[in-house]
Amino acid sequence: MNKYSQAVCTFMLAVQMGLLGACAQTHPLPPGDNAQGNPPPVSGDPVVQPEPQQPADPVPGPPVAEPPPATPPIILDPTPDPTTLPPDPDPAAFPSGDYQFSVTVHEESYRYGGSAEGYTVRWSAYEGERWWNLTGSADIPLMEVEVVAEQAEGIRMAFVDLSFDNERLELDYATTPEAFGMQRLSSPAGSMTEQPDDTVSAGFASLMLRPQEQTGLSGDEVVVALYYFGEGKTGSFNHAEPRVATLQDCRAVLIQDTAAGSIGWNHSLVGDFDQNGVVNMFDWSELAYFWGDSDDDPDSLVGWIAGAPSMTIGSNFIGPLLGHYRLALDGYNVYSGSMADFPDNGILLGSVAITEATGEPNVDRLSYSFTPGDPPTAGTVFWVRPYLGNEEGIESYPLEIPEQE
C-alpha cells in the first residue's frame, strides 16, 4: 500500500468515526428505559408522581478545575489526485553518448581461486521504483551501471576500479548483487581519484563472507552495480592519495626487551588488516575471511582485528575500516629524549621500514624492534612516529626506562 492509499483509508476511517459519533448523539433512548432508568408506565394505570426531595447540603471538597478548551477538529486534506502528481522521468530523456566507462580488475579478486574470461560494463536508464522527495517531485533520471564477469568460474570476490565521465555523471551509490548471497560485503566508493582525461576512477569491492568456504559464482555474473545521476557532477570525494596516520587509535605501545637491549612495538595502523601499510579496499578481504572468528591472543592477527578478548569479528569492525580509509605508513621513526622532550623535541635515532617487520601478515600481528647505539639508561624516554614519505604521523605512547633494581 502506498502513502496515497494510506491517506485515503485514513480519511475514510475518520469520516466513519465522525458519522458514528453523530449517531450516538441523536439516537433516542431504547424503548425499555427512560431518563431515570425506570420502566415505562403501563397503559391504564395511574401515573404516580414522585414527591420532590430537598437537595442535600453540599459536601466541602477541592475546587473543581475549569474544563479545558475544546480541541479543534482535525481536518484531513482531500484525497490526492493522481493526475496532479509529477510523472516519473522518461528513461528516454536520459543523456546519451559515450560516458567513458572502463574497468580494471585486480588480481586480489582471485585470491581464493576462480577465473573469468573478461569483464564488461553495461548501462541503461534505471526504471525501478523511485522515492518521492519531500517536495513531491520525482528524482532526476538515474543510470544503472553493471560490471559483469563473463564466463566466470568460482569467483568469490571482485576488486574493480571503474572510471567514468565526471563532468556528465554524479555517482550516487554502489551495491553488491544478491548473487553473492545474503552474507556479503561491499565497499563504498572511498578511493576515488581524478584522472588526467577528466574522468574519475572509483574502487569497489564485492565479497562473500568467509570466501574460503564458498563455491563461488559461475557464468556471466554482475559483480558490482552502481547508480549515477544524469545531471550534475560528483562534488567532494575521498581522494586516493594516501595520508599518514594521525588518529589517536593508531598510537603504538612500546615495550623494552632488556635482554636484547632493544625496544619493540606492534603494527598499529587500525583498519590495515592485511598489514601492507595502507588501508584500502583490499582490507575487506581479511575482514570477510575472518568473519565470525575470535582469538584471545592480542599478538595474533584475529586478536588484533577483534581488539579485545572474546570479541568476534563482524559488522562492528566495518566502521574502523571506513574511518581509516587511505591512511598509510612506510615505517616508523624512533626518537629518544627526556619526558620534557616528548613528543616534539626528541633526537631522531633511526627508522624501521614496514618491510623490516617480523611475523606472518596473514596469521600474526606484525612487530617491529629497534636497538639503540648506546644501551638505554634509566630515565631515557623512547617513542616512535609512523612516517609516509617526508610526513610524520601521531606519536606513540612514551616508554621511560626504569631504574635498575
C-alpha positions as CSV (number, residue, x, y, z in Angstrom):
1,M,0.0,0.0,0.0
2,N,1.5,3.3,-1.0
3,K,1.2,6.5,1.0
4,Y,-1.6,7.9,-1.1
5,S,-3.7,4.7,-0.4
6,Q,-2.9,5.1,3.3
7,A,-4.2,8.7,3.2
8,V,-7.4,7.6,1.6
9,C,-8.0,4.8,4.1
10,T,-7.3,7.2,7.0
11,F,-9.7,9.8,5.6
12,M,-12.5,7.3,5.1
13,L,-11.9,5.9,8.6
14,A,-12.1,9.4,10.1
15,V,-15.4,10.1,8.2
16,Q,-16.9,6.8,9.5
17,M,-15.8,7.7,13.1
18,G,-17.5,11.1,12.7
19,L,-20.8,9.6,11.5
20,L,-20.8,7.1,14.3
21,G,-20.3,9.9,16.8
22,A,-23.2,11.9,15.3
23,C,-25.5,8.8,15.5
24,A,-24.7,8.3,19.2
25,Q,-25.6,11.9,20.0
26,T,-29.0,12.0,18.2
27,H,-30.4,8.5,18.6
28,P,-33.3,8.3,21.2
29,L,-33.1,6.1,24.2
30,P,-34.1,2.5,23.9
31,P,-37.9,2.0,24.4
32,G,-37.3,-0.1,27.6
33,D,-35.8,2.8,29.7
34,N,-36.5,6.4,30.4
35,A,-34.1,9.1,31.7
36,Q,-34.4,7.9,35.3
37,G,-33.8,4.2,34.4
38,N,-37.4,3.2,35.5
39,P,-39.7,1.0,33.3
40,P,-42.3,3.0,31.4
41,P,-45.9,3.2,32.8
42,V,-48.4,0.6,31.7
43,S,-51.4,1.9,29.7
44,G,-54.4,2.5,32.0
45,D,-52.6,2.7,35.4
46,P,-52.5,6.0,37.2
47,V,-49.2,7.8,36.9
48,V,-47.7,8.4,40.4
49,Q,-45.6,11.5,40.5
50,P,-42.6,11.1,42.9
51,E,-42.5,13.6,45.9
52,P,-39.9,16.3,45.5
53,Q,-36.8,15.8,47.6
54,Q,-34.8,18.6,49.3
55,P,-31.3,18.9,48.0
56,A,-28.7,17.8,50.4
57,D,-26.2,20.2,51.7
58,P,-23.1,20.3,49.6
59,V,-20.1,18.4,50.9
60,P,-16.9,20.6,51.0
61,G,-14.2,19.4,48.7
62,P,-11.4,20.6,46.4
63,P,-12.3,23.2,43.9
64,V,-13.3,21.8,40.5
65,A,-10.9,22.7,37.7
66,E,-12.2,24.5,34.7
67,P,-12.7,22.2,31.8
68,P,-10.0,22.5,29.1
69,P,-11.0,24.3,25.9
70,A,-12.4,22.1,23.2
71,T,-9.8,20.8,20.8
72,P,-10.5,21.9,17.3
73,P,-11.3,19.1,15.0
74,I,-8.6,17.7,12.7
75,I,-9.5,18.4,9.1
76,L,-7.9,16.0,6.7
77,D,-6.6,17.1,3.4
78,P,-8.6,15.9,0.4
79,T,-7.6,12.7,-1.2
80,P,-4.6,13.4,-3.5
81,D,-5.4,13.5,-7.2
82,P,-3.0,11.1,-9.0
83,T,-3.3,13.2,-12.1
84,T,-1.7,16.2,-10.4
85,L,1.5,14.2,-9.3
86,P,4.6,14.8,-11.3
87,P,5.4,11.8,-13.6
88,D,8.4,9.6,-13.3
89,P,11.3,10.8,-15.5
90,D,11.1,9.4,-19.0
91,P,14.0,6.9,-19.4
92,A,14.5,8.1,-23.0
93,A,15.3,11.5,-21.6
94,F,18.5,10.3,-20.0
95,P,21.5,11.9,-21.7
96,S,23.1,9.6,-24.3
97,G,26.5,9.2,-25.6
98,D,29.9,7.9,-24.5
99,Y,30.4,8.0,-20.8
100,Q,34.0,6.8,-21.0
101,F,33.3,3.8,-18.7
102,S,36.3,1.5,-18.3
103,V,37.0,-1.2,-15.8
104,T,40.2,-2.6,-14.3
105,V,40.1,-5.8,-12.3
106,H,42.7,-6.6,-9.6
107,E,44.4,-9.9,-9.1
108,E,43.2,-9.9,-5.5
109,S,39.8,-11.0,-6.9
110,Y,41.2,-14.5,-7.4
111,R,42.9,-14.8,-4.0
112,Y,40.7,-17.9,-3.2
113,G,40.6,-19.2,-6.7
114,G,38.3,-18.7,-9.6
115,S,38.6,-17.1,-13.0
116,A,36.8,-15.1,-15.6
117,E,37.2,-14.6,-19.4
118,G,36.8,-10.9,-19.0
119,Y,34.8,-8.0,-17.5
120,T,32.5,-5.7,-19.3
121,V,30.5,-2.6,-18.4
122,R,26.9,-2.2,-19.4
123,W,24.5,0.6,-18.5
124,S,20.9,1.7,-19.1
125,A,18.3,4.1,-17.7
126,Y,17.1,2.9,-14.3
127,E,13.4,2.1,-14.4
128,G,12.9,0.7,-10.9
129,E,10.9,2.2,-8.1
130,R,11.9,5.7,-7.2
131,W,11.4,7.6,-3.9
132,W,9.4,10.8,-3.9
133,N,11.2,13.6,-2.1
134,L,9.5,15.9,0.4
135,T,8.6,18.5,-2.3
136,G,6.6,15.8,-4.1
137,S,8.8,16.0,-7.2
138,A,10.3,12.9,-8.8
139,D,14.1,12.2,-8.7
140,I,16.1,13.2,-11.7
141,P,17.0,10.3,-14.0
142,L,19.2,7.5,-12.7
143,M,21.6,5.4,-14.7
144,E,22.2,1.8,-13.6
145,V,25.7,0.6,-14.4
146,E,26.8,-3.0,-14.0
147,V,30.2,-4.6,-14.1
148,V,29.8,-8.1,-15.5
149,A,32.3,-11.0,-15.1
150,E,32.0,-13.0,-18.3
151,Q,32.2,-16.8,-18.2
152,A,33.2,-16.8,-14.6
153,E,34.3,-19.9,-12.8
154,G,34.0,-20.0,-9.0
155,I,34.7,-16.3,-8.3
156,R,34.1,-15.3,-4.6
157,M,35.1,-11.7,-4.7
158,A,35.7,-8.9,-7.1
159,F,38.0,-5.8,-6.7
160,V,37.5,-3.4,-9.5
161,D,38.3,0.2,-10.5
162,L,35.7,1.8,-12.6
163,S,36.3,5.1,-14.4
164,F,33.5,7.4,-15.6
165,D,32.9,10.9,-17.1
166,N,32.8,13.1,-14.0
167,E,31.5,16.1,-16.0
168,R,28.3,14.3,-17.0
169,L,27.6,11.9,-14.3
170,E,27.3,12.0,-10.5
171,L,27.8,8.8,-8.6
172,D,25.1,8.1,-6.1
173,Y,25.8,4.7,-4.6
174,A,27.0,1.1,-5.3
175,T,25.8,-2.3,-4.2
176,T,26.9,-5.9,-4.2
177,P,24.4,-8.0,-6.2
178,E,22.4,-10.7,-4.5
179,A,24.1,-13.4,-6.5
180,F,26.9,-13.1,-3.8
181,G,24.4,-14.4,-1.3
182,M,22.8,-12.8,1.8
183,Q,26.1,-12.8,3.5
184,R,28.1,-10.4,1.6
185,L,30.2,-7.2,1.9
186,S,30.5,-4.2,-0.4
187,S,33.0,-1.4,0.0
188,P,31.9,2.2,-0.7
189,A,33.5,4.4,-3.3
190,G,36.1,5.5,-0.9
191,S,39.1,5.5,-3.3
192,M,38.1,8.0,-6.0
193,T,40.8,9.7,-8.0
194,E,40.8,12.2,-10.7
195,Q,42.4,11.1,-14.0
196,P,44.3,13.3,-16.5
197,D,41.4,12.9,-19.0
198,D,38.9,14.5,-16.6
199,T,37.4,11.1,-15.7
200,V,37.1,9.8,-12.2
201,S,38.2,6.4,-11.1
202,A,36.5,4.7,-8.2
203,G,37.4,1.5,-6.5
204,F,34.8,-1.1,-5.4
205,A,34.9,-4.5,-3.7
206,S,32.2,-7.2,-3.6
207,L,32.9,-10.1,-1.3
208,M,31.3,-13.2,0.0
209,L,31.7,-13.7,3.7
210,R,34.1,-16.4,4.6
211,P,35.0,-16.8,0.9
212,Q,37.3,-19.7,1.7
213,E,34.2,-21.8,2.4
214,Q,32.1,-20.8,-0.6
215,T,31.9,-22.4,-4.0
216,G,31.7,-19.1,-5.8
217,L,29.8,-17.9,-8.9
218,S,29.9,-19.2,-12.4
219,G,28.6,-18.0,-15.7
220,D,28.0,-14.3,-16.6
221,E,27.6,-12.6,-13.3
222,V,27.1,-9.0,-12.2
223,V,29.8,-8.3,-9.6
224,V,29.2,-4.6,-8.9
225,A,26.0,-2.5,-9.5
226,L,26.3,1.3,-9.5
227,Y,23.8,4.1,-9.8
228,Y,24.5,7.5,-11.3
229,F,22.5,10.7,-11.5
230,G,22.3,12.0,-15.1
231,E,22.8,15.6,-14.0
232,G,25.4,17.4,-12.0
233,K,28.9,16.4,-11.1
234,T,30.4,14.4,-8.3
235,G,31.5,17.1,-5.9
236,S,33.6,16.2,-2.9
237,F,35.0,12.7,-2.5
238,N,37.9,11.0,-0.8
239,H,41.0,11.3,-2.9
240,A,43.1,8.2,-3.2
241,E,46.4,9.8,-2.3
242,P,47.4,8.1,1.0
243,R,47.9,10.2,4.1
244,V,49.9,9.4,7.2
245,A,48.1,8.1,10.3
246,T,47.3,10.9,12.8
247,L,44.4,9.3,14.7
248,Q,44.6,8.5,18.4
249,D,43.8,4.8,18.0
250,C,46.9,4.4,15.8
251,R,49.3,5.2,18.6
252,A,51.8,2.4,19.1
253,V,52.7,1.0,22.6
254,L,56.4,0.4,23.2
255,I,58.0,-2.3,25.3
256,Q,61.6,-2.8,26.4
257,D,63.5,-6.0,25.7
258,T,66.1,-5.8,28.5
259,A,67.9,-8.9,27.4
260,A,68.4,-7.7,23.8
261,G,68.8,-4.1,24.8
262,S,66.1,-3.1,22.3
263,I,62.6,-1.6,22.2
264,G,59.7,-3.1,20.3
265,W,56.1,-2.3,19.2
266,N,53.4,-3.8,17.1
267,H,51.8,-2.8,13.8
268,S,49.3,-0.1,14.9
269,L,47.6,1.1,11.7
270,V,43.9,0.4,12.5
271,G,42.0,-0.9,9.5
272,D,45.1,-2.2,7.7
273,F,44.0,-5.8,8.2
274,D,46.4,-7.2,5.6
275,Q,49.2,-5.2,7.2
276,N,50.7,-3.9,3.9
277,G,50.9,-0.3,5.1
278,V,47.7,1.2,3.7
279,V,44.0,1.0,4.5
280,N,42.2,0.3,1.2
281,M,39.5,-1.8,-0.3
282,F,41.8,-4.9,-0.2
283,D,41.5,-5.0,3.6
284,W,37.9,-6.1,3.1
285,S,39.3,-9.4,2.1
286,E,40.8,-10.1,5.6
287,L,37.5,-8.9,7.2
288,A,35.5,-11.3,5.1
289,Y,37.9,-14.2,5.7
290,F,37.9,-13.9,9.5
291,W,34.2,-13.0,9.8
292,G,32.8,-14.6,12.9
293,D,36.2,-15.5,14.4
294,S,37.7,-14.5,17.7
295,D,41.1,-15.0,19.4
296,D,42.2,-14.1,22.9
297,D,45.8,-13.7,21.8
298,P,46.4,-10.0,21.1
299,D,49.5,-10.8,19.1
300,S,47.6,-12.9,16.5
301,L,46.0,-11.2,13.5
302,V,42.5,-12.1,14.6
303,G,43.1,-11.0,18.1
304,W,44.4,-7.6,16.9
305,I,41.5,-7.1,14.5
306,A,39.0,-8.1,17.2
307,G,40.6,-5.6,19.6
308,A,39.8,-7.4,22.8
309,P,39.4,-10.9,24.2
310,S,36.1,-12.7,23.4
311,M,35.3,-10.1,20.8
312,T,34.0,-11.6,17.5
313,I,34.9,-10.1,14.1
314,G,31.7,-8.8,12.5
315,S,29.9,-5.8,11.1
316,N,31.1,-3.7,14.1
317,F,34.6,-3.6,12.5
318,I,33.4,-2.1,9.2
319,G,33.4,1.4,10.9
320,P,37.1,1.4,11.9
321,L,38.0,0.3,8.3
322,L,36.0,3.1,6.8
323,G,37.1,5.6,9.3
324,H,40.8,5.0,8.5
325,Y,40.4,4.6,4.7
326,R,43.6,5.7,2.8
327,L,45.7,6.1,6.0
328,A,49.1,4.7,5.3
329,L,52.7,4.4,6.6
330,D,56.1,3.4,5.2
331,G,57.6,2.7,8.6
332,Y,58.4,4.2,11.9
333,N,60.9,6.9,13.1
334,V,62.4,6.3,16.5
335,Y,63.1,9.1,18.9
336,S,64.6,9.5,22.4
337,G,64.9,12.2,25.0
338,S,63.5,13.1,28.4
339,M,59.9,13.3,29.3
340,A,60.2,17.0,28.9
341,D,61.2,16.5,25.3
342,F,58.3,14.2,24.5
343,P,56.7,14.3,21.9
344,D,58.2,17.1,19.7
345,N,61.8,17.7,20.8
346,G,63.4,14.3,20.8
347,I,66.5,13.1,19.0
348,L,65.9,11.0,15.8
349,L,67.7,7.8,16.4
350,G,66.8,6.0,13.2
351,S,63.9,4.4,11.2
352,V,62.3,1.0,10.8
353,A,60.6,0.3,7.5
354,I,57.5,-1.8,7.3
355,T,59.4,-4.3,5.2
356,E,61.5,-5.0,8.3
357,A,58.6,-6.1,10.4
358,T,58.6,-9.7,11.7
359,G,55.7,-12.2,11.6
360,E,53.4,-13.7,9.1
361,P,51.0,-11.0,8.0
362,N,48.1,-13.4,7.4
363,V,48.5,-15.0,10.8
364,D,50.3,-12.7,13.2
365,R,50.2,-9.1,14.2
366,L,53.4,-7.7,12.8
367,S,56.0,-6.5,15.2
368,Y,59.0,-4.1,15.0
369,S,62.1,-3.7,17.0
370,F,65.0,-1.2,17.3
371,T,68.3,-1.4,19.1
372,P,69.8,2.0,20.1
373,G,73.5,2.5,19.5
374,D,74.0,3.1,23.2
375,P,72.4,0.9,25.8
376,P,69.3,2.6,27.2
377,T,69.8,4.3,30.6
378,A,67.4,5.0,33.4
379,G,65.2,8.0,32.8
380,T,65.6,7.9,29.0
381,V,62.3,8.1,27.1
382,F,61.7,6.5,23.7
383,W,58.8,6.9,21.3
384,V,58.1,6.3,17.6
385,R,56.1,8.0,14.9
386,P,54.7,6.5,11.7
387,Y,56.1,8.2,8.6
388,L,54.9,8.3,5.0
389,G,57.4,9.9,2.7
390,N,58.5,13.0,4.4
391,E,55.4,13.3,6.6
392,E,55.1,12.0,10.1
393,G,52.0,10.8,12.0
394,I,50.9,10.6,15.6
395,E,53.5,9.8,18.3
396,S,53.4,6.5,20.2
397,Y,52.9,6.3,23.9
398,P,56.2,7.1,25.7
399,L,58.4,4.4,27.1
400,E,60.6,5.5,30.0
401,I,63.4,3.3,31.0
402,P,63.1,2.5,34.8
403,E,65.9,2.4,37.3
404,Q,67.7,-0.9,37.6
405,E,66.9,-2.8,40.7
